[in-house]
Amino acid sequence: MIAVGVDVGKSFLDVAIHGEPKVQRFNNTSVGIRQLVKQLSKRGDVRVVVEATGGYEEALLDACAQAGLWIARVNARQAKHFAMATGQLAKTDKLDAANLAELVSVLLPRLRRHIPAPAWQNELKGWLRRRNQVTEQIIANLQQADVVNLFQQIFPGLAFNKAIALEFGFTCCGSTACIRRTSSNPSANRACIAPVRRRPRS
């Protein structure tokens, strides 16, 4: 049995094989996943473990299952506790992959093999994910509209101005869809202001 740990990131897959010092890196794309699956298939009796990463591991799970490879998913808490039990406190992508490979070698009987969900379940997940995104965007838009209305009530006749609103103590709305949280544009990071909260001016 060959124990394999894969640390999954948004862009890369770091792959460690228990007992081997080298950690390989593949792109987390359809091409990179095909390369990894092809390489693992040549090794024979492999047992692969990935950590749940909010969906970035789904494509690899399905590709391995379709290729007939044994693969399991563990949650982040399990992986973290196992690393702590082995005395591994540092955290890098390569170390995480090696830790997962060791976890396979020790806890294999306790791991549950991944079984791909039916196509209708995957489609439903996609629709639910999209629904949540739209809901968050609607909430953010409503909060922004409330900001404009409140500003105009406080300053009748004055055109809405975000810089003035921030000066008078409006703060970030805290929404998960907030532009302050999601935008990579530094100037946009200061654009979101709360609809109702104000802090006293010093």
Summary of the structure (lengths in Angstrom):
residues: 202
radius of gyration: 23.7
end to end distance: 66.7
largest distance: 74.9
contacts: 546
relative contact order: 0.11
helix: 49%
strand: 16%
